[in-house]
Amino acid sequence: MNVPLATARRRWLIIGGVRLAGAGGALLGLILVGRAITWGPKILGVALVLSAMLMMMVVPASLARRWRSDGR
C-alpha cells in the first residue's frame, strides 16, 4: 500500500512541526522558571517543560504508528 508523495511529505512536516512546538514549549517553560520570582510561576514552568517533553516523545511516535504504510 503506497502513500502518495504529497501525503507522505505533509505527514513528515506535521511530525516535525509537533516536535518543534514541543521544543518551543519546553523553551518557554525554561524561560519562565529562570525569570520567576515566586514559587507559583516556577511550578508552572516546570510543569510546562515536563508536558512539552512528554509531548515531544509521545505524539510523533503515535502519529507515525497511525500513519504506518505497511498496515501493522
PDB file of N, H, CA, C and O in Angstrom:
ATOM      1  N   MET A   1       0.847  -1.170   0.000  1.00  0.00           N
ATOM      2  CA  MET A   1       0.000   0.000   0.000  1.00  0.00           C
ATOM      3  C   MET A   1       0.896   1.237   0.000  1.00  0.00           C
ATOM      4  O   MET A   1       1.483   1.573   1.029  1.00  0.00           O
ATOM      5  N   ASN A   2       1.004   1.900  -1.109  1.00  0.00           N
ATOM      6  H   ASN A   2       0.527   1.627  -1.945  1.00  0.00           H
ATOM      7  CA  ASN A   2       1.847   3.075  -1.232  1.00  0.00           C
ATOM      8  C   ASN A   2       1.054   4.333  -0.933  1.00  0.00           C
ATOM      9  O   ASN A   2      -0.120   4.456  -1.283  1.00  0.00           O
ATOM     10  N   VAL A   3       1.733   5.264  -0.275  1.00  0.00           N
ATOM     11  H   VAL A   3       2.686   5.164   0.009  1.00  0.00           H
ATOM     12  CA  VAL A   3       1.139   6.556   0.038  1.00  0.00           C
ATOM     13  C   VAL A   3       1.693   7.550  -0.971  1.00  0.00           C
ATOM     14  O   VAL A   3       2.894   7.537  -1.244  1.00  0.00           O
ATOM     15  N   PRO A   4       0.844   8.416  -1.535  1.00  0.00           N
ATOM     16  CA  PRO A   4       1.366   9.419  -2.472  1.00  0.00           C
ATOM     17  C   PRO A   4       2.430  10.304  -1.820  1.00  0.00           C
ATOM     18  O   PRO A   4       2.414  10.540  -0.612  1.00  0.00           O
ATOM     19  N   LEU A   5       3.348  10.782  -2.649  1.00  0.00           N
ATOM     20  H   LEU A   5       3.361  10.591  -3.630  1.00  0.00           H
ATOM     21  CA  LEU A   5       4.469  11.573  -2.144  1.00  0.00           C
ATOM     22  C   LEU A   5       4.000  12.831  -1.418  1.00  0.00           C
ATOM     23  O   LEU A   5       4.586  13.196  -0.398  1.00  0.00           O
ATOM     24  N   ALA A   6       2.980  13.491  -1.903  1.00  0.00           N
ATOM     25  H   ALA A   6       2.505  13.195  -2.732  1.00  0.00           H
ATOM     26  CA  ALA A   6       2.480  14.714  -1.263  1.00  0.00           C
ATOM     27  C   ALA A   6       1.930  14.410   0.128  1.00  0.00           C
ATOM     28  O   ALA A   6       2.128  15.194   1.055  1.00  0.00           O
ATOM     29  N   THR A   7       1.249  13.294   0.281  1.00  0.00           N
ATOM     30  H   THR A   7       1.088  12.656  -0.472  1.00  0.00           H
ATOM     31  CA  THR A   7       0.704  12.914   1.589  1.00  0.00           C
ATOM     32  C   THR A   7       1.828  12.571   2.557  1.00  0.00           C
ATOM     33  O   THR A   7       1.792  12.957   3.726  1.00  0.00           O
ATOM     34  N   ALA A   8       2.818  11.850   2.068  1.00  0.00           N
ATOM     35  H   ALA A   8       2.847  11.536   1.119  1.00  0.00           H
ATOM     36  CA  ALA A   8       3.952  11.489   2.927  1.00  0.00           C
ATOM     37  C   ALA A   8       4.714  12.737   3.368  1.00  0.00           C
ATOM     38  O   ALA A   8       5.126  12.838   4.524  1.00  0.00           O
ATOM     39  N   ARG A   9       4.901  13.680   2.455  1.00  0.00           N
ATOM     40  H   ARG A   9       4.566  13.598   1.516  1.00  0.00           H
ATOM     41  CA  ARG A   9       5.611  14.919   2.797  1.00  0.00           C
ATOM     42  C   ARG A   9       4.814  15.722   3.824  1.00  0.00           C
ATOM     43  O   ARG A   9       5.388  16.273   4.763  1.00  0.00           O
ATOM     44  N   ARG A  10       3.495  15.789   3.649  1.00  0.00           N
ATOM     45  H   ARG A  10       3.029  15.341   2.886  1.00  0.00           H
ATOM     46  CA  ARG A  10       2.651  16.535   4.595  1.00  0.00           C
ATOM     47  C   ARG A  10       2.714  15.904   5.981  1.00  0.00           C
ATOM     48  O   ARG A  10       2.798  16.611   6.986  1.00  0.00           O
ATOM     49  N   ARG A  11       2.673  14.580   6.035  1.00  0.00           N
ATOM     50  H   ARG A  11       2.605  14.006   5.219  1.00  0.00           H
ATOM     51  CA  ARG A  11       2.750  13.897   7.334  1.00  0.00           C
ATOM     52  C   ARG A  11       4.104  14.109   7.992  1.00  0.00           C
ATOM     53  O   ARG A  11       4.180  14.292   9.207  1.00  0.00           O
ATOM     54  N   TRP A  12       5.182  14.087   7.195  1.00  0.00           N
ATOM     55  H   TRP A  12       5.120  13.939   6.208  1.00  0.00           H
ATOM     56  CA  TRP A  12       6.512  14.319   7.734  1.00  0.00           C
ATOM     57  C   TRP A  12       6.619  15.730   8.304  1.00  0.00           C
ATOM     58  O   TRP A  12       7.210  15.926   9.366  1.00  0.00           O
ATOM     59  N   LEU A  13       6.053  16.710   7.608  1.00  0.00           N
ATOM     60  H   LEU A  13       5.572  16.550   6.745  1.00  0.00           H
ATOM     61  CA  LEU A  13       6.072  18.084   8.100  1.00  0.00           C
ATOM     62  C   LEU A  13       5.239  18.236   9.370  1.00  0.00           C
ATOM     63  O   LEU A  13       5.612  18.999  10.261  1.00  0.00           O
ATOM     64  N   ILE A  14       4.136  17.536   9.463  1.00  0.00           N
ATOM     65  H   ILE A  14       3.833  16.917   8.739  1.00  0.00           H
ATOM     66  CA  ILE A  14       3.316  17.605  10.676  1.00  0.00           C
ATOM     67  C   ILE A  14       4.081  17.041  11.867  1.00  0.00           C
ATOM     68  O   ILE A  14       4.066  17.626  12.950  1.00  0.00           O
ATOM     69  N   ILE A  15       4.747  15.910  11.673  1.00  0.00           N
ATOM     70  H   ILE A  15       4.759  15.435  10.793  1.00  0.00           H
ATOM     71  CA  ILE A  15       5.525  15.319  12.763  1.00  0.00           C
ATOM     72  C   ILE A  15       6.658  16.256  13.176  1.00  0.00           C
ATOM     73  O   ILE A  15       6.922  16.427  14.366  1.00  0.00           O
ATOM     74  N   GLY A  16       7.321  16.857  12.201  1.00  0.00           N
ATOM     75  H   GLY A  16       7.106  16.717  11.234  1.00  0.00           H
ATOM     76  CA  GLY A  16       8.376  17.828  12.516  1.00  0.00           C
ATOM     77  C   GLY A  16       7.832  19.053  13.233  1.00  0.00           C
ATOM     78  O   GLY A  16       8.469  19.578  14.146  1.00  0.00           O
ATOM     79  N   GLY A  17       6.657  19.507  12.820  1.00  0.00           N
ATOM     80  H   GLY A  17       6.140  19.081  12.078  1.00  0.00           H
ATOM     81  CA  GLY A  17       6.035  20.657  13.480  1.00  0.00           C
ATOM     82  C   GLY A  17       5.653  20.371  14.918  1.00  0.00           C
ATOM     83  O   GLY A  17       5.775  21.240  15.781  1.00  0.00           O
ATOM     84  N   VAL A  18       5.191  19.157  15.180  1.00  0.00           N
ATOM     85  H   VAL A  18       5.092  18.451  14.478  1.00  0.00           H
ATOM     86  CA  VAL A  18       4.846  18.774  16.557  1.00  0.00           C
ATOM     87  C   VAL A  18       6.107  18.766  17.427  1.00  0.00           C
ATOM     88  O   VAL A  18       6.087  19.230  18.567  1.00  0.00           O
ATOM     89  N   ARG A  19       7.198  18.236  16.876  1.00  0.00           N
ATOM     90  H   ARG A  19       7.214  17.859  15.950  1.00  0.00           H
ATOM     91  CA  ARG A  19       8.459  18.238  17.635  1.00  0.00           C
ATOM     92  C   ARG A  19       8.940  19.663  17.888  1.00  0.00           C
ATOM     93  O   ARG A  19       9.415  19.975  18.980  1.00  0.00           O
ATOM     94  N   LEU A  20       8.820  20.518  16.891  1.00  0.00           N
ATOM     95  H   LEU A  20       8.434  20.264  16.004  1.00  0.00           H
ATOM     96  CA  LEU A  20       9.243  21.905  17.037  1.00  0.00           C
ATOM     97  C   LEU A  20       8.368  22.647  18.048  1.00  0.00           C
ATOM     98  O   LEU A  20       8.874  23.447  18.836  1.00  0.00           O
ATOM     99  N   ALA A  21       7.080  22.390  18.030  1.00  0.00           N
ATOM    100  H   ALA A  21       6.669  21.741  17.390  1.00  0.00           H
ATOM    101  CA  ALA A  21       6.179  23.019  19.006  1.00  0.00           C
ATOM    102  C   ALA A  21       6.503  22.552  20.419  1.00  0.00           C
ATOM    103  O   ALA A  21       6.447  23.342  21.362  1.00  0.00           O
ATOM    104  N   GLY A  22       6.839  21.282  20.572  1.00  0.00           N
ATOM    105  H   GLY A  22       6.885  20.641  19.806  1.00  0.00           H
ATOM    106  CA  GLY A  22       7.231  20.782  21.884  1.00  0.00           C
ATOM    107  C   GLY A  22       8.512  21.428  22.376  1.00  0.00           C
ATOM    108  O   GLY A  22       8.629  21.767  23.554  1.00  0.00           O
ATOM    109  N   ALA A  23       9.473  21.601  21.480  1.00  0.00           N
ATOM    110  H   ALA A  23       9.378  21.326  20.523  1.00  0.00           H
ATOM    111  CA  ALA A  23      10.729  22.259  21.864  1.00  0.00           C
ATOM    112  C   ALA A  23      10.477  23.715  22.250  1.00  0.00           C
ATOM    113  O   ALA A  23      11.078  24.225  23.196  1.00  0.00           O
ATOM    114  N   GLY A  24       9.587  24.380  21.515  1.00  0.00           N
ATOM    115  H   GLY A  24       9.099  23.966  20.746  1.00  0.00           H
ATOM    116  CA  GLY A  24       9.236  25.757  21.857  1.00  0.00           C
ATOM    117  C   GLY A  24       8.542  25.856  23.207  1.00  0.00           C
ATOM    118  O   GLY A  24       8.799  26.785  23.973  1.00  0.00           O
ATOM    119  N   GLY A  25       7.668  24.908  23.500  1.00  0.00           N
ATOM    120  H   GLY A  25       7.460  24.153  22.878  1.00  0.00           H
ATOM    121  CA  GLY A  25       7.006  24.895  24.803  1.00  0.00           C
ATOM    122  C   GLY A  25       7.984  24.642  25.937  1.00  0.00           C
ATOM    123  O   GLY A  25       7.873  25.245  27.004  1.00  0.00           O
ATOM    124  N   ALA A  26       8.940  23.754  25.709  1.00  0.00           N
ATOM    125  H   ALA A  26       9.030  23.264  24.842  1.00  0.00           H
ATOM    126  CA  ALA A  26       9.950  23.485  26.729  1.00  0.00           C
ATOM    127  C   ALA A  26      10.828  24.714  26.951  1.00  0.00           C
ATOM    128  O   ALA A  26      11.177  25.037  28.087  1.00  0.00           O
ATOM    129  N   LEU A  27      11.181  25.392  25.869  1.00  0.00           N
ATOM    130  H   LEU A  27      10.898  25.130  24.947  1.00  0.00           H
ATOM    131  CA  LEU A  27      11.981  26.605  25.993  1.00  0.00           C
ATOM    132  C   LEU A  27      11.219  27.690  26.744  1.00  0.00           C
ATOM    133  O   LEU A  27      11.792  28.388  27.580  1.00  0.00           O
ATOM    134  N   LEU A  28       9.946  27.832  26.452  1.00  0.00           N
ATOM    135  H   LEU A  28       9.480  27.265  25.773  1.00  0.00           H
ATOM    136  CA  LEU A  28       9.118  28.801  27.171  1.00  0.00           C
ATOM    137  C   LEU A  28       9.056  28.469  28.660  1.00  0.00           C
ATOM    138  O   LEU A  28       9.132  29.363  29.502  1.00  0.00           O
ATOM    139  N   GLY A  29       8.918  27.182  28.981  1.00  0.00           N
ATOM    140  H   GLY A  29       8.857  26.456  28.296  1.00  0.00           H
ATOM    141  CA  GLY A  29       8.904  26.776  30.380  1.00  0.00           C
ATOM    142  C   GLY A  29      10.222  27.060  31.076  1.00  0.00           C
ATOM    143  O   GLY A  29      10.231  27.477  32.235  1.00  0.00           O
ATOM    144  N   LEU A  30      11.342  26.839  30.385  1.00  0.00           N
ATOM    145  H   LEU A  30      11.334  26.500  29.444  1.00  0.00           H
ATOM    146  CA  LEU A  30      12.645  27.130  30.979  1.00  0.00           C
ATOM    147  C   LEU A  30      12.827  28.620  31.218  1.00  0.00           C
ATOM    148  O   LEU A  30      13.390  29.021  32.236  1.00  0.00           O
ATOM    149  N   ILE A  31      12.357  29.441  30.288  1.00  0.00           N
ATOM    150  H   ILE A  31      11.900  29.115  29.460  1.00  0.00           H
ATOM    151  CA  ILE A  31      12.429  30.895  30.490  1.00  0.00           C
ATOM    152  C   ILE A  31      11.567  31.304  31.671  1.00  0.00           C
ATOM    153  O   ILE A  31      11.962  32.159  32.464  1.00  0.00           O
ATOM    154  N   LEU A  32      10.397  30.702  31.794  1.00  0.00           N
ATOM    155  H   LEU A  32      10.076  30.007  31.150  1.00  0.00           H
ATOM    156  CA  LEU A  32       9.510  31.005  32.908  1.00  0.00           C
ATOM    157  C   LEU A  32      10.145  30.620  34.236  1.00  0.00           C
ATOM    158  O   LEU A  32      10.050  31.367  35.210  1.00  0.00           O
ATOM    159  N   VAL A  33      10.786  29.464  34.282  1.00  0.00           N
ATOM    160  H   VAL A  33      10.863  28.857  33.491  1.00  0.00           H
ATOM    161  CA  VAL A  33      11.449  29.026  35.516  1.00  0.00           C
ATOM    162  C   VAL A  33      12.608  29.958  35.856  1.00  0.00           C
ATOM    163  O   VAL A  33      12.803  30.313  37.019  1.00  0.00           O
ATOM    164  N   GLY A  34      13.369  30.350  34.853  1.00  0.00           N
ATOM    165  H   GLY A  34      13.211  30.063  33.909  1.00  0.00           H
ATOM    166  CA  GLY A  34      14.537  31.192  35.102  1.00  0.00           C
ATOM    167  C   GLY A  34      14.201  32.603  35.549  1.00  0.00           C
ATOM    168  O   GLY A  34      14.955  33.200  36.316  1.00  0.00           O
ATOM    169  N   ARG A  35      13.097  33.141  35.091  1.00  0.00           N
ATOM    170  H   ARG A  35      12.484  32.655  34.467  1.00  0.00           H
ATOM    171  CA  ARG A  35      12.755  34.526  35.413  1.00  0.00           C
ATOM    172  C   ARG A  35      11.749  34.682  36.547  1.00  0.00           C
ATOM    173  O   ARG A  35      11.504  35.796  37.009  1.00  0.00           O
ATOM    174  N   ALA A  36      11.174  33.589  36.992  1.00  0.00           N
ATOM    175  H   ALA A  36      11.373  32.684  36.616  1.00  0.00           H
ATOM    176  CA  ALA A  36      10.141  33.681  38.024  1.00  0.00           C
ATOM    177  C   ALA A  36      10.763  34.010  39.377  1.00  0.00           C
ATOM    178  O   ALA A  36      11.867  33.571  39.699  1.00  0.00           O
ATOM    179  N   ILE A  37      10.039  34.778  40.141  1.00  0.00           N
ATOM    180  H   ILE A  37       9.142  35.134  39.879  1.00  0.00           H
ATOM    181  CA  ILE A  37      10.498  35.151  41.474  1.00  0.00           C
ATOM    182  C   ILE A  37       9.785  34.310  42.530  1.00  0.00           C
ATOM    183  O   ILE A  37      10.405  33.857  43.492  1.00  0.00           O
ATOM    184  N   THR A  38       8.509  34.109  42.351  1.00  0.00           N
ATOM    185  H   THR A  38       8.006  34.477  41.569  1.00  0.00           H
ATOM    186  CA  THR A  38       7.735  33.332  43.320  1.00  0.00           C
ATOM    187  C   THR A  38       7.620  31.883  42.881  1.00  0.00           C
ATOM    188  O   THR A  38       7.999  31.525  41.766  1.00  0.00           O
ATOM    189  N   TRP A  39       7.087  31.045  43.781  1.00  0.00           N
ATOM    190  H   TRP A  39       6.779  31.336  44.687  1.00  0.00           H
ATOM    191  CA  TRP A  39       7.010  29.608  43.512  1.00  0.00           C
ATOM    192  C   TRP A  39       5.935  29.228  42.502  1.00  0.00           C
ATOM    193  O   TRP A  39       6.079  28.229  41.797  1.00  0.00           O
ATOM    194  N   GLY A  40       4.877  29.998  42.422  1.00  0.00           N
ATOM    195  H   GLY A  40       4.760  30.810  42.995  1.00  0.00           H
ATOM    196  CA  GLY A  40       3.779  29.667  41.508  1.00  0.00           C
ATOM    197  C   GLY A  40       4.211  29.583  40.045  1.00  0.00           C
ATOM    198  O   GLY A  40       3.996  28.560  39.395  1.00  0.00           O
ATOM    199  N   PRO A  41       4.815  30.648  39.522  1.00  0.00           N
ATOM    200  CA  PRO A  41       5.271  30.576  38.130  1.00  0.00           C
ATOM    201  C   PRO A  41       6.385  29.547  37.907  1.00  0.00           C
ATOM    202  O   PRO A  41       6.488  28.972  36.823  1.00  0.00           O
ATOM    203  N   LYS A  42       7.212  29.313  38.918  1.00  0.00           N
ATOM    204  H   LYS A  42       7.129  29.780  39.799  1.00  0.00           H
ATOM    205  CA  LYS A  42       8.263  28.299  38.775  1.00  0.00           C
ATOM    206  C   LYS A  42       7.657  26.908  38.617  1.00  0.00           C
ATOM    207  O   LYS A  42       8.106  26.122  37.782  1.00  0.00           O
ATOM    208  N   ILE A  43       6.651  26.610  39.408  1.00  0.00           N
ATOM    209  H   ILE A  43       6.287  27.248  40.085  1.00  0.00           H
ATOM    210  CA  ILE A  43       5.984  25.307  39.313  1.00  0.00           C
ATOM    211  C   ILE A  43       5.286  25.184  37.964  1.00  0.00           C
ATOM    212  O   ILE A  43       5.317  24.123  37.339  1.00  0.00           O
ATOM    213  N   LEU A  44       4.660  26.263  37.516  1.00  0.00           N
ATOM    214  H   LEU A  44       4.635  27.125  38.023  1.00  0.00           H
ATOM    215  CA  LEU A  44       4.019  26.265  36.206  1.00  0.00           C
ATOM    216  C   LEU A  44       5.045  26.038  35.094  1.00  0.00           C
ATOM    217  O   LEU A  44       4.773  25.308  34.141  1.00  0.00           O
ATOM    218  N   GLY A  45       6.212  26.654  35.210  1.00  0.00           N
ATOM    219  H   GLY A  45       6.433  27.247  35.984  1.00  0.00           H
ATOM    220  CA  GLY A  45       7.265  26.473  34.223  1.00  0.00           C
ATOM    221  C   GLY A  45       7.776  25.041  34.177  1.00  0.00           C
ATOM    222  O   GLY A  45       7.999  24.492  33.098  1.00  0.00           O
ATOM    223  N   VAL A  46       7.962  24.432  35.352  1.00  0.00           N
ATOM    224  H   VAL A  46       7.780  24.878  36.228  1.00  0.00           H
ATOM    225  CA  VAL A  46       8.411  23.037  35.397  1.00  0.00           C
ATOM    226  C   VAL A  46       7.358  22.122  34.784  1.00  0.00           C
ATOM    227  O   VAL A  46       7.689  21.201  34.037  1.00  0.00           O
ATOM    228  N   ALA A  47       6.094  22.374  35.099  1.00  0.00           N
ATOM    229  H   ALA A  47       5.825  23.122  35.706  1.00  0.00           H
ATOM    230  CA  ALA A  47       5.014  21.566  34.522  1.00  0.00           C
ATOM    231  C   ALA A  47       4.968  21.734  33.006  1.00  0.00           C
ATOM    232  O   ALA A  47       4.710  20.774  32.281  1.00  0.00           O
ATOM    233  N   LEU A  48       5.214  22.938  32.532  1.00  0.00           N
ATOM    234  H   LEU A  48       5.423  23.718  33.121  1.00  0.00           H
ATOM    235  CA  LEU A  48       5.224  23.188  31.091  1.00  0.00           C
ATOM    236  C   LEU A  48       6.378  22.460  30.409  1.00  0.00           C
ATOM    237  O   LEU A  48       6.206  21.899  29.327  1.00  0.00           O
ATOM    238  N   VAL A  49       7.546  22.468  31.032  1.00  0.00           N
ATOM    239  H   VAL A  49       7.686  22.925  31.911  1.00  0.00           H
ATOM    240  CA  VAL A  49       8.698  21.757  30.465  1.00  0.00           C
ATOM    241  C   VAL A  49       8.428  20.260  30.414  1.00  0.00           C
ATOM    242  O   VAL A  49       8.676  19.620  29.392  1.00  0.00           O
ATOM    243  N   LEU A  50       7.925  19.703  31.498  1.00  0.00           N
ATOM    244  H   LEU A  50       7.724  20.223  32.328  1.00  0.00           H
ATOM    245  CA  LEU A  50       7.671  18.261  31.534  1.00  0.00           C
ATOM    246  C   LEU A  50       6.594  17.838  30.535  1.00  0.00           C
ATOM    247  O   LEU A  50       6.727  16.813  29.867  1.00  0.00           O
ATOM    248  N   SER A  51       5.540  18.625  30.438  1.00  0.00           N
ATOM    249  H   SER A  51       5.431  19.458  30.981  1.00  0.00           H
ATOM    250  CA  SER A  51       4.479  18.266  29.490  1.00  0.00           C
ATOM    251  C   SER A  51       4.949  18.427  28.045  1.00  0.00           C
ATOM    252  O   SER A  51       4.556  17.641  27.183  1.00  0.00           O
ATOM    253  N   ALA A  52       5.778  19.425  27.765  1.00  0.00           N
ATOM    254  H   ALA A  52       6.097  20.064  28.465  1.00  0.00           H
ATOM    255  CA  ALA A  52       6.297  19.603  26.413  1.00  0.00           C
ATOM    256  C   ALA A  52       7.239  18.465  26.042  1.00  0.00           C
ATOM    257  O   ALA A  52       7.224  17.997  24.904  1.00  0.00           O
ATOM    258  N   MET A  53       8.056  18.016  26.986  1.00  0.00           N
ATOM    259  H   MET A  53       8.068  18.395  27.911  1.00  0.00           H
ATOM    260  CA  MET A  53       8.953  16.896  26.707  1.00  0.00           C
ATOM    261  C   MET A  53       8.172  15.613  26.483  1.00  0.00           C
ATOM    262  O   MET A  53       8.516  14.815  25.610  1.00  0.00           O
ATOM    263  N   LEU A  54       7.129  15.414  27.264  1.00  0.00           N
ATOM    264  H   LEU A  54       6.849  16.062  27.973  1.00  0.00           H
ATOM    265  CA  LEU A  54       6.276  14.243  27.068  1.00  0.00           C
ATOM    266  C   LEU A  54       5.593  14.304  25.703  1.00  0.00           C
ATOM    267  O   LEU A  54       5.481  13.291  25.013  1.00  0.00           O
ATOM    268  N   MET A  55       5.141  15.488  25.321  1.00  0.00           N
ATOM    269  H   MET A  55       5.232  16.311  25.882  1.00  0.00           H
ATOM    270  CA  MET A  55       4.508  15.654  24.018  1.00  0.00           C
ATOM    271  C   MET A  55       5.497  15.357  22.895  1.00  0.00           C
ATOM    272  O   MET A  55       5.124  14.745  21.894  1.00  0.00           O
ATOM    273  N   MET A  56       6.753  15.780  23.045  1.00  0.00           N
ATOM    274  H   MET A  56       7.057  16.276  23.859  1.00  0.00           H
ATOM    275  CA  MET A  56       7.754  15.530  22.012  1.00  0.00           C
ATOM    276  C   MET A  56       8.067  14.044  21.875  1.00  0.00           C
ATOM    277  O   MET A  56       8.486  13.605  20.804  1.00  0.00           O
ATOM    278  N   MET A  57       7.876  13.273  22.921  1.00  0.00           N
ATOM    279  H   MET A  57       7.536  13.630  23.791  1.00  0.00           H
ATOM    280  CA  MET A  57       8.149  11.840  22.848  1.00  0.00           C
ATOM    281  C   MET A  57       6.945  11.046  22.367  1.00  0.00           C
ATOM    282  O   MET A  57       7.099  10.129  21.560  1.00  0.00           O
ATOM    283  N   VAL A  58       5.755  11.375  22.840  1.00  0.00           N
ATOM    284  H   VAL A  58       5.629  12.119  23.496  1.00  0.00           H
ATOM    285  CA  VAL A  58       4.587  10.534  22.614  1.00  0.00           C
ATOM    286  C   VAL A  58       3.862  10.844  21.302  1.00  0.00           C
ATOM    287  O   VAL A  58       3.537   9.923  20.553  1.00  0.00           O
ATOM    288  N   VAL A  59       3.608  12.100  21.014  1.00  0.00           N
ATOM    289  H   VAL A  59       3.873  12.848  21.623  1.00  0.00           H
ATOM    290  CA  VAL A  59       2.764  12.455  19.874  1.00  0.00           C
ATOM    291  C   VAL A  59       3.395  12.064  18.531  1.00  0.00           C
ATOM    292  O   VAL A  59       2.704  11.456  17.714  1.00  0.00           O
ATOM    293  N   PRO A  60       4.673  12.379  18.258  1.00  0.00           N
ATOM    294  CA  PRO A  60       5.226  11.951  16.968  1.00  0.00           C
ATOM    295  C   PRO A  60       5.243  10.429  16.797  1.00  0.00           C
ATOM    296  O   PRO A  60       4.999   9.929  15.699  1.00  0.00           O
ATOM    297  N   ALA A  61       5.523   9.700  17.858  1.00  0.00           N
ATOM    298  H   ALA A  61       5.721  10.106  18.750  1.00  0.00           H
ATOM    299  CA  ALA A  61       5.525   8.239  17.764  1.00  0.00           C
ATOM    300  C   ALA A  61       4.126   7.695  17.483  1.00  0.00           C
ATOM    301  O   ALA A  61       3.967   6.758  16.701  1.00  0.00           O
ATOM    302  N   SER A  62       3.119   8.279  18.117  1.00  0.00           N
ATOM    303  H   SER A  62       3.248   9.040  18.753  1.00  0.00           H
ATOM    304  CA  SER A  62       1.757   7.794  17.871  1.00  0.00           C
ATOM    305  C   SER A  62       1.276   8.170  16.469  1.00  0.00           C
ATOM    306  O   SER A  62       0.561   7.395  15.834  1.00  0.00           O
ATOM    307  N   LEU A  63       1.663   9.353  15.980  1.00  0.00           N
ATOM    308  H   LEU A  63       2.244   9.983  16.496  1.00  0.00           H
ATOM    309  CA  LEU A  63       1.303   9.718  14.611  1.00  0.00           C
ATOM    310  C   LEU A  63       1.994   8.806  13.608  1.00  0.00           C
ATOM    311  O   LEU A  63       1.376   8.388  12.629  1.00  0.00           O
ATOM    312  N   ALA A  64       3.261   8.493  13.835  1.00  0.00           N
ATOM    313  H   ALA A  64       3.763   8.833  14.631  1.00  0.00           H
ATOM    314  CA  ALA A  64       3.982   7.599  12.928  1.00  0.00           C
ATOM    315  C   ALA A  64       3.365   6.207  12.947  1.00  0.00           C
ATOM    316  O   ALA A  64       3.273   5.557  11.905  1.00  0.00           O
ATOM    317  N   ARG A  65       2.946   5.750  14.105  1.00  0.00           N
ATOM    318  H   ARG A  65       3.020   6.278  14.951  1.00  0.00           H
ATOM    319  CA  ARG A  65       2.312   4.434  14.196  1.00  0.00           C
ATOM    320  C   ARG A  65       0.968   4.445  13.472  1.00  0.00           C
ATOM    321  O   ARG A  65       0.623   3.479  12.791  1.00  0.00           O
ATOM    322  N   ARG A  66       0.220   5.517  13.613  1.00  0.00           N
ATOM    323  H   ARG A  66       0.501   6.301  14.167  1.00  0.00           H
ATOM    324  CA  ARG A  66      -1.091   5.603  12.962  1.00  0.00           C
ATOM    325  C   ARG A  66      -0.944   5.675  11.448  1.00  0.00           C
ATOM    326  O   ARG A  66      -1.757   5.114  10.714  1.00  0.00           O
ATOM    327  N   TRP A  67       0.094   6.365  10.982  1.00  0.00           N
ATOM    328  H   TRP A  67       0.755   6.820  11.578  1.00  0.00           H
ATOM    329  CA  TRP A  67       0.274   6.584   9.549  1.00  0.00           C
ATOM    330  C   TRP A  67       1.195   5.552   8.907  1.00  0.00           C
ATOM    331  O   TRP A  67       1.579   5.715   7.749  1.00  0.00           O
ATOM    332  N   ARG A  68       1.550   4.515   9.618  1.00  0.00           N
ATOM    333  H   ARG A  68       1.238   4.382  10.559  1.00  0.00           H
ATOM    334  CA  ARG A  68       2.442   3.489   9.057  1.00  0.00           C
ATOM    335  C   ARG A  68       1.797   2.906   7.810  1.00  0.00           C
ATOM    336  O   ARG A  68       0.605   2.600   7.804  1.00  0.00           O
ATOM    337  N   SER A  69       2.580   2.757   6.767  1.00  0.00           N
ATOM    338  H   SER A  69       3.548   3.006   6.772  1.00  0.00           H
ATOM    339  CA  SER A  69       2.011   2.348   5.487  1.00  0.00           C
ATOM    340  C   SER A  69       2.025   0.836   5.266  1.00  0.00           C
ATOM    341  O   SER A  69       1.458   0.363   4.281  1.00  0.00           O
ATOM    342  N   ASP A  70       2.646   0.077   6.140  1.00  0.00           N
ATOM    343  H   ASP A  70       3.106   0.461   6.940  1.00  0.00           H
ATOM    344  CA  ASP A  70       2.682  -1.373   5.913  1.00  0.00           C
ATOM    345  C   ASP A  70       1.491  -2.096   6.524  1.00  0.00           C
ATOM    346  O   ASP A  70       1.402  -3.318   6.405  1.00  0.00           O
ATOM    347  N   GLY A  71       0.578  -1.391   7.171  1.00  0.00           N
ATOM    348  H   GLY A  71       0.651  -0.398   7.268  1.00  0.00           H
ATOM    349  CA  GLY A  71      -0.662  -1.982   7.648  1.00  0.00           C
ATOM    350  C   GLY A  71      -0.573  -2.685   8.986  1.00  0.00           C
ATOM    351  O   GLY A  71      -1.510  -3.386   9.367  1.00  0.00           O
ATOM    352  N   ARG A  72       0.532  -2.520   9.720  1.00  0.00           N
ATOM    353  H   ARG A  72       1.294  -1.951   9.411  1.00  0.00           H
ATOM    354  CA  ARG A  72       0.646  -3.172  11.040  1.00  0.00           C
ATOM    355  C   ARG A  72      -0.019  -2.382  12.101  1.00  0.00           C
ATOM    356  O   ARG A  72      -0.018  -2.784  13.264  1.00  0.00           O
TER     357      ARG A  72
END
